[in-house]
Amino acid sequence: AASHWDRAIRAIGGALDLAATLPPTVPAALTRGLRAVGGRGTVPAWKDDLPSGGRRRRPTRPPPAVDAIYLPSCTGSMFASATGGDGVTKSLLRLAGRAGVRLLIPDRIAGLCCGTPWSSKGLPDGAAVMERLVCEALDVAQAGRSLSVVSDAVSCTDGYRHLLAERGSEARVVDATSYAAEVLLPRLRVERRLASIAVHPTCSSTRLEVNDALLAVAGAIADRVVVPDDWGCCGMAGDRGMLYPELTAAATRAEARSVAQGHCDAWASVNRPCEIAMTRATGRSYRHILELLDEATA
């Protein structure tokens, strides 16, 4: 899978696209049967609240000068955006364009990953393959320069930091939300403010100290920013919430009650799997905060 990650992602996205065209009982019954044979810890459970497949990641044409290297998360290729919109990758590229910032998505991006699917499962061979592929792509993109590396899913930001540290790289990895708060937001003009927005910090955004940036971006586009008192880990943990749906149901129960008791105009987080978990738990459409920033600015 690590050696052919582009194909693996397209297969997952294609399966989700196919499932979305069928009566919900068909893919649900199929995955139930596969789980009975292959085990609950191997085959994800399909539910009709899962999104369809996302778009394949593509490199950008190299600009005359580059300000940062952008590595879109493969979760955006697996899963479409919450509302069928463009998703965080196109939003970040538009935001950068408005701010006059030049981002480079490197060649071979479609086959790259932060390595967490292997390292988190104790699969060192796959992790080593992906580590090599990522570092080779970054070496070509850096071309001797010292450029920041931006990731648009905070758990992937964490993964890339570990991956590059293992390789001995000194490249600075920054989450897209922090990059937006520090670099893009001061150069943008907010034209369409929301009355209120509920945000879901994540485990990785807390560990990497991205929450202040999340709240800064939310505060720039909404008059009232709500962090539910009972927020916590959504339980998705990569694919665990799809393998064991009861895990996310239990983990999000208290936060979902808090969200249901209030009214907000939008709901946001900084990681696609976490957004899926929170959408499932609350019935509200959680999106990446940068998608909302894109819609609010000019």
N, C-alpha and C positions, 0 to 999 in steps of 0.2 A: 504493500500500500504506500509506503514512504517513497519508494522508487517510482511509483505511478500515481501520485496523489491527485493530479488533475483528473485522470480517468475515474478514480475512486469518488471524487466529489461530484463529478458529472453523473455518475451512476446513482448516488444518493439523491441528488436533485431531480434526476429523471424519475426515480421511484416516487418521490413526493409529488411531482407533477402528475404522474399517472394515477396515484391514489386520489388526488383531488378531482379527477374526472369520473371516478367510480362512485356508485352508491356507498355511503360510509360503512355499511355493514360488510362490504366485500373486503376492503383492506384490513378492517378490524378483525374479521374472522381469519383472514390469511395470517396476520401476525400472531394471533392467538395460537393457531396451529403450529407455526414455526417456533414460537416460544415453548410450546409443550414438548417439541422434539429437541430443539437446540438449547433450551434452558433460558430462564428469565434474564440471566446475566450476560447473554450473548445477543439476543434479538430484541431490538427496541419495540415497545408497544406503540401502535399507531392509534391516534385519536383524531377526530375530525377538527380539532382546534389547532392542529399542526399546520404551519404555512406550507405553501408549495415550494418548489425549488427556486434557488436564487440564480443570479447571473454569473457567468464565467468571468473571472478576473482577467484583465488585459493590461499590458504595459502602456505607458504613455509615451508619446514622442518626446525625446529628450529636449528640454528647453535650452536656450543658449547658456543660461546659468541656472544652477540648482540650489535651492535653499534647504531642502530636506528630502530624504528618501521615504517614500510612503509604501508600507506593506499592508494592503487591505487584508482583513481577516478572512480565512476560508469559510468561517461560519456564515458570512454574507453570500457566499456562493452555494452553500448547502441550503440555506433558508431564505426565502423572499422576505422583503420588508413587511412590517406588520399590516400596512394598509394597501399593499400592492403598489406603493410608490417606488421611488428610485433607490432608496436605501442610503446607508451612511456613506458609502464610497463616493457616489456621485455628489452627495451633499458636501462632503469635505473638499472635493475638488472644486466645486462651485464657490465655496467659502474662500478657499485659497486664491482662486482667480479674482474674486472681488477685492481681496486684501492685497493683491499684488505679490503674492507668495508663490514661488515655483516649486511644485512637488514633482518628484520623479517616481513613477511606479516602474520597477526594474523589469527587464526581460525575464521570462520563465516564472513570473509571479503566479501563474495558474497552478504550478506544481509545488509551491512553497507553503510552509506551515511553521508555527512557532515550536512544534515538537511535543507539545503537551499531550496529544493523544497517545504517544508512545512512552514518554518519560513518566506520566502519571500512572501508567499500567505496568511499570517495571519491564518495559521492552527496550533494552538498551541498543539492540541492533538497528531497529527502526529509527530510534532517536538519533543515532549516530549518522545514519543515511541522511536524515532531514537536516541535521546540523551542517553536514558537508554541503548540501545543496544550497542552503540559505547563505552560508558564508561565501560560497563561490559567486552567487548572484550579487551579494553586497559588495564583494571586492571589485567586480566589474562596474557596478553602479557608482561606487565611491571614486574610482579612478584616481586614487591617491589623495583625495580630499577627505576632510574630517567633517562629515555631515551627520546630523541627527537622523535617527530612524523612528518613524511615526507609525504606530499601530492603532487601528480604530476599534478594537475590542480589548477592554482592560485586562481580561485574563490572558489574551495573546500578548499584550505588552509585558506582562509578568513572564510569560513563556519565552519571549524573545530575549528578555534580559538574562534569564538563566542560560539559554542556549548560547548566546554570544559570550557570556562570562565563562562557560565551559570551554569555549574555543580560544579564550584569552583575548578576545576583541575588546577594545576600549571604546567602541561605538556607543554613543548615548542613545538609549531607547526611551522615548517619551510617548505617553498615551495621547491620543488625538484630542481628548477633552482638555487635558492640560495644555497641549499645544495651541488649541483654539483660544483658551482663556488668556494665555500669555502673549501669543503672537498675533492671532487673527482678530480677536474681539476688539482690541483698540483701534483697528483699521476699518471696522464695519459700522454701518449705520442701521440701527434697529428702527424699523418702520411699522411693524405690526406686533404689538404687545398682547400677551395673553393676560387674562385676569388672574388666573391661578394655574399652577402646575404641581403635580405630585412627582417626586423623584424617588427612585429606589437605588440607594448605594449598594455596592456589591462587596463580596469578600475581597476581591482583588483591588477594587478601588479604595477600600479601607487600608489594606496592607501597603499599597503603593502611594498612599496619601494623595489620591486624586479627588477625594470628596469635596475639598474646598473649591477646586476648579469646576466640578459638577454644579455646585451651588452658585458659583459666580456666573456661569453661563446661564443657568436657570433664572437667576435674579436679573440678568440683563434683558430677558425676554418676557418676564412675567411679573406682575405686581405682587403676587403672593406665591411663595415657594413652600410646599408642604413636604416634610419628611415624616412619614408615619412613626408614631412613638414605638410601635412594635416591629419595626423593620428588622430584618436579619437575613441570614443566608436563605436563598430561595430553594436550595436543595437540588438544583439542576446539576451542578458539579460536572460540567461537560455533557456526558451522555447518561449519567446515572439517573436523572429524573425521567428519562424516556425508558430506561430499563426497569426502573422501579417507580412508577407514577405516584405511589403512595408516599414516597419520600418527599416530593415537592408539595403534595397536598398537606402533609403534616407541617413542613417547614414554613409554609406561607400562610397558614390558617389565621394566625393572629394579625399579621400585617394586612391580609385581605379584608378582615373585619374592619380595621381602621380605615382602609381606603373606601370601603362601601359606606361608611358612616359620613363621609364628607363628599363634597362635589368639587371637581377640578375640571378645567378645560382641556388638559392634556396630561399624559403620564409618560415618564421618561426614565431611562437608565443608560448604561454605558457598555452593555454586553449583550449580544443577540440571544444566546441561550437563556440568560436571565430575563430578558424581555419576554421571551416565549413563556417562561415559567410564571411570570407575574401576570401576563395576559390570561393564561389558563386559570390562575387562581382568582383573579378579580373580575374577569369579563371586560376589563378596560384594555384599550389598545396601547400597550407600552412600546415606545419607539426610542431610538438613540437620540440623546439630547442634541446632537449636531444636526439631525434632520429637522428638528424644531428651530434651531438657530438659523438654518438655511432658509426656512420659510419666513422667518421674522425679519431678515436683513436684506439689504440691498448693497 
